[in-house]
Amino acid sequence: MSAETGVRSVQRAFEILSLLTEERRTLTIREVVDETGLAKTTALRLLQTLEQMGLLWATSKGYTAGPALWRWAHLARSAWELPPETMQLMRELGARQRETVNLYVAKGVHRVCIAQQESPQSLRHVVRVGDELPLWGGASAKILLRDAEEPLLARVVRSSPHGKEHLETLRRWIAQAAADGYAVSHGEREPGTSAVAVPVVSGGGAIVAALTLSGPSVRFTADKVEGFVADLRDAAKRMAERGFDHPLR
């Protein structure tokens, strides 16, 4: 097997695994073929390989997550899960403000969600733990890019849909967020959604994460944003005082 073929097989195998969700916990061969476009023989070979490795488990209803994934999940959880005190702060913040709470860290030209507390309201903004979002827009991006050097900003702009002119806009957003100590966004990445973000800083003053509240723009009025900022700042300060550590830092 050539290196290229091997890489393609790995990509296809993970594409199959990614079809499993909370709503769909088993996969049939037909579903795999229909949604990946693979030939039935190829899909079956990959499914059997994944089963042999314990990553899938064959049942009478189809293939479900295998026991080997439990070990991987345990390793990921122990490495990525934040301290209980930090999670409790996010739960309390979400309960008070009734909007989705997220914690982001920067990675390359993306921001990665490392913790979340969903809004209790039926109309809400949801970003899952592990999701990677762009840094060219959004309240948390303006916070995380405060100390970014020009080469990184140039890379971020190249990844945006707005062209090279977006660089000056991004610089202006970052400067405003640095001056205010918080950032706000309205529909920058997704129309109809808004967010407010504040920095979580290390003992030396470096920004290590961005703590955000996000939700439908209709609920992020000027007076509400003012209250969000005050509560976010208090929670971020308490997080920093307890110490913040994460594998991406």
Order of alpha helices (4+ residues) and beta strands (2+ residues): alpha-beta-alpha-alpha-beta-beta-alpha-alpha-beta-beta-beta-alpha-alpha-alpha-beta-beta-beta-alpha
